Amino acid sequence: MSTLSASGFFFGSLGTILLRYFLFAGALDFWVRSGPRASRFDSQRIEGRKPSSGQVRREIGWSLLTSLIFAFVGWAGFLAWQAGWTKVYLSVDEKGWGWFFLSLFLMIAIHETYFYWTHRWMHLPRVFRLFHRVHHESRPPTAWAAFSFHPLEALVEALILPAFLFFFPVHPGAYVVFLFYMTIFSVIHHCGVELYPRGFARHRVFRAWVSATHHQAHHARFTVNYGLYFNVWDRWMKTQDPRYEESFRKPALPLKPWIAPSNRPVAEERLKPELMEHPNSVLTQPSASRSPDQSPSAWQ
């Protein structure tokens, strides 16, 4: 690894990111939405509203730009490692397998916390318009939306990744596992189909996990469900949707494709009656504590 050039690392990193994205997002989207047998998942769709082909192309386009930014930030981390500024170690024997897995857990936990609070910050109205609006234009999202960020949001999302390397010892193998974990669950949570079994949202252990239903409620209503992998912070900070568990794996009614209005931010679009046809859906019922007409700011 020490003989790898900086440019070689950059292009190798970019290729790996694109491979992860197209492999997991493409395979899952084909399986549950666009493939010839996708109709078998109709009973598990969270919304009946179908994404347009234009939305999917937009998601892929933004994701390509995000991948470039992720690769650039990774390249900066590589330069820092070459300069001896990081705590990266190359032999598992140096720290043992116990630390290998503990460091993986730490990266996931720290990333969850970072994501939750930066996500809430990006829902401040002025910040939202600059950073986060692009991601929320995916309504409903598809697996391709996993990396669909404005460049400013992509930079915020990327900065935490090399930061791990400066604060505690990380083996490259644990780091790669973490990156695959991040990508796989982001794709699952955006795919528009609830893949987890009935009872998952009420299970005494798995109820702490984020699901596609959980995250899609956030895309639809903005002021709830900010978690990435787990909903622990949502529960602690009272931002968990109160209807999440009862709405898990409820069938959606068929609706027409939804097109975002072009004359104002999506965050300011109110939930219209014609988009509220499914009475059981967590995506269409107003929160017990907020009106659907309220600002998307999570700090109110």
Backbone bond lengths (Angstrom), bond angles and torsions (degrees), N, CA, C in turn:
res aa  C-N    CA-C-N  psi(-1)  N-CA   C-N-CA  omega(-1)  CA-C   N-CA-C  phi
1 M - - - 1.465 - - 1.526 111.87 -
2 S 1.353 116.88 -31.81 1.452 120.63 -177.97 1.524 111.98 -67.93
3 T 1.328 117.16 -20.68 1.461 120.59 -179.35 1.521 112.22 -89.93
4 L 1.330 118.19 -4.34 1.454 121.83 -179.07 1.519 109.52 -73.63
5 S 1.317 117.33 131.58 1.459 120.97 179.47 1.520 110.11 -74.77
6 A 1.315 116.47 159.37 1.462 121.22 179.35 1.522 110.81 -62.86
7 S 1.335 116.80 -41.95 1.462 119.25 179.40 1.520 110.94 -67.63
8 G 1.329 116.23 -38.19 1.459 119.63 176.86 1.517 111.48 -62.41
9 F 1.332 116.72 -39.99 1.462 120.21 177.61 1.523 110.78 -64.71
10 F 1.338 117.05 -43.28 1.465 120.28 -178.48 1.524 111.10 -58.76
11 F 1.315 117.02 -50.78 1.462 119.49 -177.08 1.529 111.53 -71.22
12 G 1.330 116.75 -33.71 1.456 119.00 174.85 1.514 111.66 -65.70
13 S 1.343 116.65 -40.68 1.464 121.49 177.80 1.518 110.88 -64.90
14 L 1.335 116.93 -44.50 1.461 120.53 178.63 1.523 110.86 -60.98
15 G 1.317 117.02 -44.02 1.462 120.37 178.40 1.513 112.34 -62.54
16 T 1.333 117.29 -39.29 1.458 121.05 179.33 1.517 111.55 -67.15
17 I 1.339 116.78 -41.68 1.468 121.00 178.45 1.525 110.41 -62.15
18 L 1.330 116.25 -46.77 1.466 120.10 179.45 1.518 111.14 -64.16
19 L 1.326 117.36 -37.36 1.459 120.56 178.12 1.525 110.52 -63.51
20 R 1.351 117.06 -45.86 1.459 120.55 178.13 1.518 110.70 -59.34
21 Y 1.316 115.80 -45.65 1.465 120.61 -176.73 1.522 111.84 -64.61
22 F 1.331 116.79 -53.72 1.459 119.38 -176.07 1.524 111.89 -70.41
23 L 1.316 117.42 -32.13 1.462 119.83 179.25 1.518 111.26 -66.73
24 F 1.329 116.81 -54.36 1.466 119.81 -174.94 1.527 112.12 -77.47
25 A 1.345 117.54 -46.80 1.462 119.31 179.95 1.524 111.04 -66.06
26 G 1.330 116.61 -43.41 1.456 119.91 -179.09 1.517 112.62 -64.76
27 A 1.334 116.42 -44.40 1.464 119.60 -178.67 1.519 111.35 -65.92
28 L 1.344 117.12 -43.97 1.464 119.22 -177.93 1.522 111.56 -70.30
29 D 1.327 117.25 -39.58 1.459 119.61 178.33 1.528 111.16 -63.67
30 F 1.317 116.94 -40.87 1.465 120.64 178.13 1.531 110.16 -64.92
31 W 1.300 116.69 -37.94 1.458 121.59 -176.86 1.527 111.84 -69.26
32 V 1.350 116.91 -43.03 1.465 118.55 -170.93 1.523 114.82 -107.48
33 R 1.356 118.59 -13.25 1.463 118.55 -175.31 1.520 114.45 -128.07
34 S 1.329 118.04 -51.37 1.464 120.39 -169.10 1.517 114.53 -104.42
35 G 1.309 117.97 -12.21 1.458 120.91 -177.01 1.511 113.22 -77.27
36 P 1.324 117.62 169.42 1.473 121.85 -176.19 1.528 113.64 -66.87
37 R 1.320 118.57 -20.85 1.463 120.93 -178.50 1.531 111.58 -111.68
38 A 1.314 116.77 18.83 1.465 120.51 -177.80 1.526 112.66 -66.84
39 S 1.335 117.28 -22.36 1.463 119.91 -177.82 1.525 112.70 -63.09
40 R 1.331 118.03 -19.79 1.464 119.88 179.16 1.520 111.68 -67.50
41 F 1.332 117.07 -13.96 1.467 121.29 178.28 1.526 112.30 -97.00
42 D 1.336 117.44 7.16 1.461 119.77 -176.17 1.524 112.16 -58.01
43 S 1.313 117.63 -36.23 1.467 120.07 -178.68 1.522 112.38 -73.30
44 Q 1.327 116.63 -12.51 1.463 121.06 -179.18 1.519 112.79 -106.29
45 R 1.344 116.72 3.62 1.463 119.05 179.75 1.520 109.39 -71.58
46 I 1.318 114.38 139.14 1.457 120.00 -175.81 1.519 110.71 -80.19
47 E 1.322 117.19 -35.07 1.459 122.49 174.82 1.515 108.89 -130.28
48 G 1.324 115.42 146.20 1.450 119.14 176.12 1.515 112.17 -79.95
49 R 1.321 116.26 -18.29 1.452 121.31 -178.90 1.522 109.06 -64.03
50 K 1.322 116.83 130.96 1.463 120.53 -176.71 1.518 111.22 -98.30
51 P 1.323 117.78 135.37 1.466 119.38 175.96 1.513 110.69 -69.93
52 S 1.322 116.59 144.79 1.455 120.75 179.16 1.526 109.84 -80.72
53 S 1.319 115.75 161.74 1.464 119.82 176.91 1.526 110.46 -64.70
54 G 1.339 116.49 -31.89 1.452 119.95 177.13 1.517 111.68 -64.33
55 Q 1.326 116.79 -38.35 1.462 120.21 177.15 1.525 110.52 -62.37
56 V 1.318 116.77 -44.80 1.465 120.52 -178.88 1.528 110.63 -62.72
57 R 1.319 117.44 -43.39 1.473 120.50 177.87 1.525 110.62 -62.18
58 R 1.329 115.86 -39.09 1.461 119.38 178.55 1.526 110.77 -65.21
59 E 1.320 117.00 -42.51 1.467 120.86 178.65 1.528 111.38 -59.85
60 I 1.311 116.69 -43.48 1.466 120.22 179.88 1.528 110.56 -66.71
61 G 1.329 116.55 -40.10 1.458 120.01 179.89 1.520 112.40 -62.17
62 W 1.315 117.27 -48.51 1.463 120.51 177.15 1.525 110.88 -63.51
63 S 1.311 117.06 -35.93 1.467 120.35 -179.03 1.524 111.72 -67.03
64 L 1.321 117.20 -34.50 1.465 119.60 176.30 1.524 110.62 -63.49
65 L 1.324 116.44 -41.64 1.459 120.42 178.21 1.530 110.34 -66.93
66 T 1.333 116.78 -40.47 1.462 120.80 176.38 1.522 111.05 -59.41
67 S 1.325 116.31 -42.88 1.469 120.41 -179.99 1.522 111.15 -60.35
68 L 1.327 116.41 -38.07 1.464 120.76 177.99 1.530 110.54 -64.43
69 I 1.322 116.63 -41.39 1.470 120.73 179.27 1.520 110.57 -68.26
70 F 1.327 117.10 -42.28 1.469 120.54 176.48 1.526 110.49 -58.27
71 A 1.336 116.66 -42.34 1.463 120.26 -179.11 1.528 110.72 -66.29
72 F 1.320 116.67 -38.42 1.460 120.25 179.43 1.528 110.78 -64.24
73 V 1.336 117.52 -44.39 1.462 120.84 178.80 1.527 110.34 -65.87
74 G 1.328 116.78 -38.59 1.459 119.85 175.64 1.519 112.20 -63.18
75 W 1.332 116.07 -38.15 1.467 121.13 176.91 1.522 110.71 -61.85
76 A 1.349 117.02 -39.86 1.470 120.35 177.53 1.526 110.51 -63.43
77 G 1.349 116.85 -39.37 1.456 119.87 176.10 1.517 112.03 -63.83
78 F 1.324 116.69 -37.05 1.469 121.27 177.74 1.530 110.64 -63.63
79 L 1.325 116.74 -42.70 1.462 120.07 177.90 1.524 110.97 -63.09
80 A 1.340 115.96 -38.14 1.462 119.66 178.11 1.525 110.73 -65.06
81 W 1.332 116.67 -38.12 1.471 119.98 177.13 1.531 110.68 -65.34
82 Q 1.321 116.51 -43.60 1.465 119.73 178.73 1.525 111.58 -61.05
83 A 1.331 116.11 -32.00 1.464 120.49 -179.88 1.530 112.16 -81.15
84 G 1.327 116.88 -5.68 1.452 120.51 179.18 1.510 114.82 82.37
85 W 1.325 117.15 21.11 1.459 120.73 -176.21 1.531 113.10 -92.14
86 T 1.311 119.21 -11.44 1.458 121.66 -175.41 1.527 110.84 -102.84
87 K 1.331 114.67 174.34 1.465 121.39 178.58 1.536 111.47 -105.63
88 V 1.322 116.66 22.64 1.463 121.01 178.49 1.529 109.45 -64.91
89 Y 1.330 115.66 136.39 1.471 120.42 173.84 1.527 108.20 -126.79
90 L 1.322 117.59 152.31 1.457 121.28 -169.90 1.519 114.55 -106.55
91 S 1.309 118.73 -15.75 1.459 121.22 -179.61 1.520 110.03 -110.59
92 V 1.343 116.95 123.31 1.467 120.68 178.07 1.523 110.51 -59.03
93 D 1.320 116.97 -34.41 1.466 120.89 -178.51 1.527 112.25 -62.15
94 E 1.301 116.46 -23.63 1.472 119.70 -178.25 1.530 111.68 -63.24
95 K 1.337 117.13 -38.02 1.469 121.14 -179.17 1.524 112.72 -116.76
96 G 1.313 117.25 -16.39 1.454 121.02 -179.68 1.524 112.32 88.87
97 W 1.343 114.09 162.71 1.470 119.64 -179.09 1.525 112.50 -69.48
98 G 1.330 116.67 -28.00 1.461 119.13 178.20 1.515 111.57 -59.94
99 W 1.348 116.66 -47.71 1.462 119.47 178.58 1.520 111.16 -69.39
100 F 1.332 117.70 -33.12 1.467 120.69 177.57 1.528 109.78 -53.49
101 F 1.337 117.40 -50.27 1.464 120.73 -177.76 1.527 112.03 -77.05
102 L 1.337 117.21 -32.32 1.464 119.17 177.03 1.520 110.78 -66.09
103 S 1.327 117.37 -39.46 1.467 119.89 178.38 1.527 110.66 -65.00
104 L 1.322 116.90 -34.66 1.466 120.61 176.16 1.519 110.50 -63.70
105 F 1.328 116.50 -44.40 1.468 120.88 177.35 1.530 110.68 -61.89
106 L 1.340 117.07 -41.88 1.463 120.63 -179.89 1.526 111.10 -62.65
107 M 1.332 117.28 -42.12 1.466 119.91 179.32 1.523 111.23 -62.42
108 I 1.318 117.22 -41.03 1.465 120.79 179.36 1.529 110.29 -65.93
109 A 1.345 117.18 -45.38 1.462 120.96 -178.22 1.527 111.81 -65.98
110 I 1.327 116.68 -43.02 1.461 120.24 179.63 1.524 110.57 -67.51
111 H 1.317 115.95 -41.05 1.466 119.40 178.07 1.521 111.14 -62.07
112 E 1.326 117.30 -40.82 1.465 121.04 177.79 1.525 110.96 -59.00
113 T 1.315 116.62 -46.52 1.461 120.77 -179.31 1.528 111.38 -65.59
114 Y 1.312 116.12 -45.59 1.472 120.80 178.11 1.523 110.70 -59.60
115 F 1.330 115.72 -45.52 1.459 119.83 -177.71 1.520 110.82 -64.09
116 Y 1.322 117.85 -45.38 1.469 120.55 -177.05 1.529 110.63 -57.76
117 W 1.335 117.00 -49.18 1.459 119.37 -173.74 1.520 112.59 -76.95
118 T 1.310 119.52 -35.27 1.463 119.67 174.48 1.524 110.25 -69.84
119 H 1.334 116.67 -32.39 1.460 120.87 177.94 1.523 110.04 -64.60
120 R 1.315 117.06 -44.60 1.463 119.94 177.52 1.523 110.79 -63.81
121 W 1.318 116.13 -40.71 1.462 119.68 177.65 1.524 110.62 -60.13
122 M 1.323 117.21 -40.77 1.461 120.27 -178.47 1.523 112.52 -71.36
123 H 1.331 117.72 -7.32 1.457 120.36 174.82 1.522 113.15 -94.73
124 L 1.336 117.87 1.16 1.448 118.67 166.25 1.531 107.48 -62.55
125 P 1.330 118.71 132.71 1.473 120.02 -170.02 1.523 115.66 -49.33
126 R 1.342 118.04 -46.97 1.466 118.83 -177.98 1.523 111.61 -68.76
127 V 1.320 116.38 -37.06 1.465 120.33 178.44 1.518 109.81 -69.66
128 F 1.334 115.87 -39.92 1.460 121.33 -178.33 1.524 111.58 -54.20
129 R 1.325 115.84 -46.37 1.466 119.66 -175.25 1.519 111.74 -63.51
130 L 1.325 116.96 -32.67 1.461 120.29 -178.30 1.523 113.16 -86.26
131 F 1.336 116.82 -37.88 1.458 121.31 -169.76 1.531 113.98 -104.13
132 H 1.327 117.53 -46.52 1.472 120.60 -159.42 1.521 114.67 -112.22
133 R 1.311 116.94 -9.82 1.461 119.54 -175.94 1.526 111.83 -59.65
134 V 1.327 116.50 -41.06 1.469 120.64 -178.18 1.526 110.43 -54.58
135 H 1.314 116.99 -45.65 1.467 119.48 -177.45 1.520 111.22 -64.96
136 H 1.315 117.77 -35.92 1.465 120.82 -178.17 1.525 112.96 -80.58
137 E 1.297 118.78 -3.29 1.457 120.21 173.32 1.524 111.06 -72.96
138 S 1.320 116.88 -9.99 1.469 121.16 175.15 1.524 108.09 -87.04
139 R 1.333 115.90 93.20 1.458 122.25 -179.68 1.524 109.03 -137.33
140 P 1.321 118.27 102.90 1.452 127.37 -2.26 1.529 110.79 -79.21
141 P 1.323 117.56 155.24 1.460 119.52 179.17 1.519 112.08 -73.92
142 T 1.316 115.44 161.91 1.458 121.87 170.63 1.530 107.55 -121.55
143 A 1.308 116.35 173.63 1.467 119.64 178.40 1.518 111.65 -57.45
144 W 1.336 116.87 -27.64 1.465 120.71 -179.67 1.520 111.92 -68.61
145 A 1.337 118.60 -15.97 1.468 121.94 -177.77 1.521 112.80 -79.11
146 A 1.322 117.73 -3.72 1.466 121.02 -175.39 1.523 112.60 -55.48
147 F 1.334 117.13 -36.36 1.468 121.57 179.85 1.530 111.85 -113.62
148 S 1.303 118.08 15.98 1.458 121.54 -174.58 1.527 110.40 -81.92
149 F 1.334 116.12 87.69 1.455 122.22 -176.55 1.524 110.24 -128.03
150 H 1.314 115.54 150.10 1.455 120.78 165.29 1.530 107.61 -63.99
151 P 1.337 119.29 149.13 1.465 120.13 -179.08 1.529 114.27 -53.40
152 L 1.341 117.95 -35.19 1.465 119.29 178.39 1.522 111.16 -65.75
153 E 1.328 116.59 -41.95 1.465 118.87 177.17 1.521 110.40 -68.28
154 A 1.316 117.08 -39.36 1.462 120.25 178.89 1.520 110.78 -58.29
155 L 1.323 116.33 -39.36 1.463 120.00 178.74 1.527 110.85 -65.54
156 V 1.331 116.80 -43.40 1.465 120.32 176.91 1.528 110.28 -60.22
157 E 1.327 116.77 -44.42 1.463 120.74 -179.28 1.528 111.34 -64.69
158 A 1.330 116.76 -33.85 1.464 120.61 -173.89 1.516 113.42 -81.04
159 L 1.316 118.42 -29.98 1.461 120.84 -170.61 1.518 113.85 -61.60
160 I 1.335 116.74 -31.32 1.468 119.07 -178.91 1.525 111.27 -69.51
161 L 1.318 118.54 -25.02 1.465 120.88 -171.09 1.531 112.66 -66.63
162 P 1.327 119.72 -51.23 1.471 117.88 176.33 1.526 112.92 -75.33
163 A 1.342 117.35 -16.86 1.469 119.97 -178.75 1.521 111.57 -60.55
164 F 1.347 116.76 -33.45 1.467 119.71 178.29 1.530 111.22 -53.16
165 L 1.305 115.82 -38.72 1.460 121.18 -171.89 1.522 112.66 -66.22
166 F 1.328 117.29 -17.48 1.460 120.96 -177.66 1.532 112.86 -93.72
167 F 1.338 117.40 -16.09 1.465 119.48 -169.39 1.527 114.49 -108.17
168 F 1.322 118.10 -25.58 1.464 119.80 176.88 1.527 108.80 -154.76
169 P 1.328 117.02 157.27 1.471 120.02 -177.33 1.531 112.03 -61.30
170 V 1.306 115.66 132.30 1.466 121.55 -179.81 1.527 108.58 -133.52
171 H 1.316 115.74 128.33 1.465 120.45 173.89 1.531 108.42 -85.83
172 P 1.335 118.89 140.31 1.465 120.23 179.72 1.525 113.23 -53.77
173 G 1.340 116.97 -34.42 1.463 119.51 179.32 1.521 111.97 -64.02
174 A 1.348 116.96 -42.81 1.462 120.58 177.99 1.522 110.34 -65.33
175 Y 1.319 116.62 -36.60 1.462 121.01 179.70 1.524 111.02 -65.54
176 V 1.312 116.57 -41.58 1.473 120.55 178.80 1.528 110.53 -65.90
177 V 1.331 117.07 -41.54 1.470 120.18 177.21 1.517 109.83 -59.78
178 F 1.330 117.04 -43.44 1.459 121.32 178.33 1.527 111.03 -59.91
179 L 1.317 118.62 -43.83 1.463 121.63 -179.25 1.534 111.19 -63.53
180 F 1.326 117.25 -39.46 1.461 120.01 176.82 1.528 110.56 -67.51
181 Y 1.325 116.77 -40.67 1.471 121.48 176.54 1.524 110.15 -57.74
182 M 1.331 116.55 -47.67 1.458 122.15 179.85 1.525 111.24 -58.48
183 T 1.327 116.62 -47.48 1.459 120.77 -176.70 1.524 111.97 -67.36
184 I 1.309 117.43 -46.08 1.460 121.35 -176.46 1.521 111.15 -61.15
185 F 1.332 116.62 -46.92 1.463 118.18 -176.86 1.519 112.02 -73.65
186 S 1.313 118.26 -31.33 1.454 120.04 175.13 1.530 110.73 -64.28
187 V 1.312 116.69 -40.89 1.469 120.94 177.81 1.527 110.50 -65.10
188 I 1.321 117.89 -45.21 1.463 121.67 -179.99 1.525 110.92 -60.47
189 H 1.322 116.76 -42.84 1.464 120.64 -175.30 1.519 113.02 -72.56
190 H 1.329 117.99 -14.64 1.458 121.05 179.57 1.531 112.87 -106.14
191 C 1.298 119.28 0.64 1.474 120.44 -167.92 1.519 114.04 -75.34
192 G 1.332 118.97 -12.82 1.455 121.09 177.33 1.508 115.37 83.63
193 V 1.326 117.17 1.06 1.463 122.63 -179.79 1.520 107.89 -128.81
194 E 1.315 116.67 136.01 1.458 119.54 178.41 1.525 109.43 -85.26
195 L 1.332 115.56 106.48 1.454 121.57 -176.09 1.529 112.63 -88.52
196 Y 1.312 116.94 -18.12 1.455 119.42 -177.16 1.531 110.58 -78.73
197 P 1.317 117.89 151.72 1.473 120.77 -173.80 1.530 113.02 -72.69
198 R 1.318 114.62 161.79 1.456 120.07 175.62 1.528 109.33 -58.95
199 G 1.296 116.17 142.00 1.451 120.25 -177.88 1.517 113.66 91.25
200 F 1.330 117.44 -10.21 1.461 121.68 -178.10 1.527 111.00 -59.72
201 A 1.334 116.35 -44.02 1.464 120.32 -175.17 1.521 112.82 -71.64
202 R 1.341 117.41 -15.40 1.462 120.48 179.78 1.524 112.53 -109.34
203 H 1.327 117.04 -3.92 1.464 120.76 -179.47 1.521 110.08 -63.22
204 R 1.315 117.75 141.08 1.468 120.61 -173.68 1.523 112.98 -65.02
205 V 1.350 117.65 -21.63 1.464 121.32 176.75 1.524 110.61 -103.20
206 F 1.322 116.97 -54.08 1.457 120.98 -172.46 1.524 113.33 -73.54
207 R 1.320 118.57 -13.50 1.463 120.30 177.48 1.531 111.29 -61.83
208 A 1.340 117.62 -18.00 1.465 121.19 178.30 1.526 112.16 -80.65
209 W 1.341 117.73 -11.49 1.467 121.71 -178.76 1.525 110.16 -83.48
210 V 1.306 115.84 146.40 1.460 121.28 170.29 1.524 108.59 -77.16
211 S 1.306 116.51 143.84 1.467 122.26 177.25 1.522 108.73 -123.49
212 A 1.326 116.54 174.88 1.466 120.05 176.37 1.524 110.57 -62.92
213 T 1.334 117.23 -38.08 1.464 120.71 177.40 1.520 110.80 -61.25
214 H 1.314 115.54 -43.60 1.462 121.27 -179.44 1.525 110.63 -60.62
215 H 1.321 117.05 -48.71 1.464 119.46 -175.39 1.522 111.86 -75.33
216 Q 1.324 117.51 -32.78 1.458 118.30 -179.39 1.518 111.20 -68.78
217 A 1.341 117.36 -28.25 1.460 120.06 173.89 1.525 110.18 -62.44
218 H 1.301 116.14 -34.95 1.465 119.42 177.19 1.534 110.62 -66.52
219 H 1.315 117.42 -42.88 1.462 120.23 178.75 1.522 111.17 -62.20
220 A 1.312 117.54 -31.63 1.457 120.72 -176.24 1.518 112.73 -85.91
221 R 1.345 117.05 -32.90 1.459 119.11 -170.68 1.517 114.44 -120.75
222 F 1.320 118.96 -11.86 1.467 123.77 168.23 1.531 115.64 74.52
223 T 1.313 120.11 -38.80 1.468 121.60 -169.43 1.520 113.52 -100.78
224 V 1.316 117.98 12.22 1.461 121.57 179.83 1.531 109.51 -136.10
225 N 1.341 115.85 160.74 1.469 122.58 167.43 1.529 113.43 59.53
226 Y 1.316 115.53 70.85 1.460 121.18 -178.17 1.525 113.21 -93.86
227 G 1.329 119.05 -6.18 1.451 121.73 -174.45 1.515 113.49 -67.96
228 L 1.334 114.84 161.05 1.465 121.58 -178.61 1.522 111.73 -104.65
229 Y 1.325 116.70 -59.57 1.465 121.86 179.20 1.531 111.95 -104.70
230 F 1.323 114.98 -34.56 1.461 121.87 -175.66 1.525 109.29 -129.95
231 N 1.323 115.96 159.38 1.464 119.51 177.92 1.523 112.11 -107.09
232 V 1.339 116.86 20.26 1.462 121.24 -178.03 1.526 111.13 -62.48
233 W 1.326 117.22 -46.83 1.460 119.31 178.09 1.522 111.12 -63.55
234 D 1.317 117.50 -37.77 1.466 120.09 177.03 1.523 111.04 -60.22
235 R 1.315 116.71 -41.09 1.464 119.99 -180.00 1.532 110.37 -68.61
236 W 1.316 116.07 -43.87 1.465 119.49 -179.10 1.527 112.35 -64.18
237 M 1.335 116.47 -39.68 1.463 121.29 -174.82 1.531 113.00 -95.67
238 K 1.339 116.88 8.48 1.467 122.35 176.18 1.530 112.83 62.28
239 T 1.322 116.40 32.07 1.466 119.85 175.74 1.529 111.84 -106.96
240 Q 1.315 116.58 7.52 1.469 120.29 176.16 1.520 109.06 -74.71
241 D 1.321 116.92 134.15 1.453 119.99 177.99 1.524 109.84 -63.85
242 P 1.317 118.98 125.58 1.469 120.49 -176.25 1.521 114.18 -66.90
243 R 1.335 117.37 -16.77 1.465 120.37 -178.91 1.521 112.91 -102.13
244 Y 1.320 116.53 9.14 1.461 119.86 -175.57 1.524 112.39 -58.92
245 E 1.302 118.13 -53.99 1.462 120.62 -174.62 1.523 111.93 -63.73
246 E 1.316 117.73 -42.37 1.464 119.66 -177.79 1.521 112.56 -71.58
247 S 1.327 117.24 -20.26 1.464 120.90 -178.24 1.523 113.08 -96.71
248 F 1.314 117.63 -3.95 1.456 121.49 -178.03 1.528 111.01 -63.89
249 R 1.305 116.01 129.59 1.476 124.36 179.42 1.524 112.79 61.11
250 K 1.327 117.90 30.19 1.460 120.58 171.81 1.519 108.30 -88.33
251 P 1.330 118.73 136.36 1.471 120.59 -178.15 1.521 111.80 -67.79
252 A 1.302 115.90 147.69 1.463 122.17 178.59 1.513 110.20 -99.72
253 L 1.318 115.97 152.93 1.460 120.90 176.33 1.527 109.13 -88.08
254 P 1.336 117.89 147.49 1.464 119.57 179.79 1.520 111.59 -67.00
255 L 1.316 116.34 133.29 1.450 122.40 177.69 1.521 109.42 -133.14
256 K 1.304 116.00 164.17 1.457 121.00 178.67 1.532 110.10 -77.04
257 P 1.324 116.30 160.41 1.473 118.74 175.91 1.526 110.94 -57.23
258 W 1.320 116.69 142.45 1.455 122.71 -179.63 1.507 109.86 -100.93
259 I 1.318 117.97 132.37 1.456 122.34 179.84 1.517 108.26 -117.47
260 A 1.309 116.66 125.14 1.460 121.04 -178.68 1.516 110.03 -66.01
261 P 1.338 117.62 138.74 1.469 119.90 176.53 1.515 110.08 -65.11
262 S 1.318 115.93 144.92 1.459 120.07 -175.29 1.525 112.85 -92.17
263 N 1.338 117.55 -10.82 1.456 119.56 -172.32 1.519 114.49 -98.65
264 R 1.325 118.57 0.99 1.455 119.79 176.48 1.514 110.00 -159.44
265 P 1.340 117.60 158.73 1.465 120.08 -178.01 1.511 112.22 -58.87
266 V 1.328 115.80 143.81 1.458 120.43 178.64 1.518 110.58 -58.28
267 A 1.325 117.57 -33.70 1.459 120.88 -177.45 1.518 112.07 -61.89
268 E 1.333 117.63 -22.76 1.444 120.62 -178.06 1.527 112.43 -94.27
269 E 1.334 116.49 -3.13 1.454 119.93 -179.59 1.513 109.98 -73.65
270 R 1.305 117.78 126.90 1.448 121.24 179.91 1.524 110.22 -80.00
271 L 1.322 115.21 156.43 1.458 119.13 176.34 1.517 108.21 -75.43
272 K 1.309 116.31 109.97 1.458 120.99 -176.15 1.524 110.78 -81.76
273 P 1.322 117.32 153.34 1.474 119.84 179.78 1.516 113.32 -55.81
274 E 1.339 117.37 -36.30 1.469 118.53 -178.46 1.516 112.11 -70.07
275 L 1.337 118.15 -13.89 1.449 121.20 177.02 1.519 110.74 -99.47
276 M 1.328 117.29 12.15 1.459 121.43 -174.32 1.519 111.19 -123.92
277 E 1.328 115.54 38.78 1.456 120.06 -173.91 1.510 114.02 -79.20
278 H 1.312 117.70 -16.15 1.458 119.73 -175.83 1.519 109.91 -100.49
279 P 1.335 119.10 101.47 1.459 121.54 -171.99 1.517 114.08 -66.90
280 N 1.332 118.37 -21.04 1.458 120.05 -177.32 1.515 113.37 -94.05
281 S 1.322 116.96 -5.48 1.457 119.01 -170.44 1.513 112.22 -80.69
282 V 1.317 115.79 136.69 1.456 121.62 173.35 1.519 110.46 -64.32
283 L 1.324 116.68 -17.89 1.449 120.94 -174.96 1.510 112.87 -83.28
284 T 1.328 118.00 -14.14 1.454 119.24 -171.93 1.506 114.30 -121.88
285 Q 1.332 118.52 -5.93 1.444 119.73 -179.64 1.510 110.59 -96.89
286 P 1.329 118.46 135.41 1.453 119.71 178.95 1.509 111.67 -66.49
287 S 1.341 115.25 147.52 1.450 120.46 179.22 1.515 110.66 -63.98
288 A 1.324 115.89 151.64 1.455 120.42 179.03 1.522 110.89 -65.49
289 S 1.321 117.74 -23.84 1.457 121.24 -174.74 1.522 113.89 -107.87
290 R 1.363 118.32 -6.59 1.453 121.07 -178.02 1.515 110.17 -139.08
291 S 1.301 114.87 148.86 1.458 120.76 171.73 1.509 108.53 -85.56
292 P 1.347 118.46 145.98 1.457 119.85 177.56 1.515 113.05 -65.42
293 D 1.346 117.83 -11.18 1.446 120.90 178.60 1.516 113.92 -85.00
294 Q 1.346 116.16 -3.12 1.448 118.98 -175.13 1.525 111.70 -75.76
295 S 1.325 114.34 162.51 1.453 121.68 175.04 1.507 110.34 -61.83
296 P 1.346 118.40 151.27 1.449 120.80 -179.22 1.512 113.92 -74.32
297 S 1.289 119.27 1.43 1.468 119.77 -178.91 1.510 111.30 -63.27
298 A 1.322 116.67 129.43 1.456 121.50 179.52 1.518 111.97 -82.16
299 W 1.315 117.48 -3.06 1.451 120.48 -173.34 1.524 111.44 -96.67
300 Q 1.302 117.88 -0.24 1.454 119.83 -178.47 1.524 110.09 -78.15
